[in-house]
Amino acid sequence: MLSFGYAFFCILVLIISGIYAHRLISGKNLTPKYKKKIQLSLGVLIFIAVALLIFGIDFLHITFLPTYVISIVLSIILNSFLLTLIFNKLQESFHYPLLKIIYYIGITFIFLTSFTIYQGGYGLSFEPTIVTAILVIASSIAVGVMMLFFKAYKNLRSGNVTFNNFPQAFTNKDKIQHYYDQGLNDSEIEYFRSQMAVARDQIKSIESGVNQTAKLRAIEVRYNTIEVLQNFFKDIVEEPTRFTQASQFLYKFLPSLEDLIQKYNEINGHVAKNKQTYLILERSAQTIEQICEQITDEYVLFHEETYKEMQDEIKLANRNLSRKAARQNMNQTQDSDSITDTVSDILKESNDWLDDNNDI
């Protein structure tokens, strides 16, 4: 006879997994990549629960309550959920592909640890879940510290240790909701954020590079390049649906400018230079200046509609001012005519009075 506890547990796993999967599908707090992963993991767990239930139905002679199933599945479900939340936060702070590999290793670690702890004789208890959770948290902290070291090393190597004025819109959690409001789906948001993360790093590298030589600083000051880059980035984040309109900026000018600045600084740092070296530096500086000018043109083109609206408003304001000025001129003309008539009447009366006095 089928154990009632066994069947109840399998059904309970199905219900809880289904509710949680539905919440993940409708929720927007997780990044798209980890939302898909946890949905897939829960799908596998639901399949396992169904298989266990069918197994119990097919073999009715099973009358014992499988405590190992409760311990192992409970540990896997809760710790997979915990790991996904932690890596979701890590992904918001660090955009390293290595996190994806570590995440899968962590899922495998949870499965293996849960089975190992049961084999150690814990049986039906919360100890497998608690011990695995402690290991997950400790490992995640270690991963977070490692990512911080990677980020610090990368910043020190590129010289990006002072970049306090960079727009923070991209890392703002509220922006995910903003992207949904703009009509982007999960895959579009993931692609957009990954591309903007690359652009952000390129802008940081450019800012660091132009500050290394007086020649590049002069070019930057002439075209206000850093401020243009930062504002261009911010405007794209604010209007993600116009991402394709900024493709020239993101995929052509920005990478080219970063590459040329790095090569310029590398050549300029050589101890020995000849005439050919100085010629190459001069040509590189000219090309960098041209790209800075083109980026400014792209920024103006990106805001072309805004400029057109402003021009229309200026034309309308000038038209209204012209009408007002015309009315004022008309009123002044009428007043002048009135004054002239009045003066004429006074002169006429004066002449009449003089004629009358002469007669006397």
Secondary structure, 3 states (H helix, E strand, C coil): CCCHHHHHHHHHHHHHHHHHHHHHHHCCCCCHHHHHHHHHHHHHHHHHHHHHHHHHHHCCCCCCCCHHHHHHHHHHHHHHHHHHHHHHHHHHHCCCCHHHHHHHHHHHHHHHHHHHHHHCCCCCCCHHHHHHHHHHHHHHHHHHHHHHHHHHHHHHHHCCCCCCCCCCHHHCCHHHHHHHHCCCCHHHHHHHHHHHHHHHHHHHHHHHHHCCCHHHHHHHHHHCHHHHHHHHHHHHHHCHHHHHHHHHHHHHHHHHHHHHHHHHHHHHCCCCCCHHHHHHHHHHHHHHHHHHHHHHHHHHHHCHHHHHHHHHHHHHHHHHHHHHHHHHHHHHHHHHHHHHHHHHHHHHHHHHHHHHHHHC
